[in-house]
């Protein structure tokens, strides 16, 4: 791989890192929202949805990290 393609991949990695950070912040906020709900609301449809969203965002964050790792491997 030439230097220009390495630079281009590094830009993509940096951008994915920024996206991952934003997703992580949203996940933490959604989890905190769920955690601070009264217990009665946590078991409601609204609570279930907040928990599902927090879990899904965590999965997405993991997928982004996997992409970053795979791109980094390509640069080796």
C-alpha positions, 0 to 999 in steps of 0.5 A, spaced: 500 500 500 502 506 498 503 512 502 497 516 499 492 510 500 495 509 508 493 517 509 486 516 506 485 510 510 487 514 516 483 519 515 477 514 514 479 511 521 479 518 524 472 520 522 470 513 524 473 514 531 469 521 531 462 517 529 464 512 535 465 517 540 458 520 538 455 514 538 458 512 545 456 519 548 448 517 546 449 510 548 451 513 555 446 518 555 440 513 553 443 508 559 443 513 564 436 515 562 433 508 563 437 507 569 434 514 572 427 512 570 423 510 576 422 502 577 415 502 574 417 506 568 423 501 567 418 496 566 414 500 561 414 500 553 418 507 554 423 503 559 423 497 554 425 502 548 430 506 552 433 499 554 433 496 547 436 503 544 442 503 549 443 496 547 443 497 540 447 503 540 452 499 544 452 494 539 453 499 533 459 502 537 462 495 537 461 494 530 465 501 528 471 499 533 471 492 528 471 497 522 477 501 525 481 495 527 480 492 520 482 498 517 488 499 521 490 491 519 489 493 512 495 499 513 500 494 516 
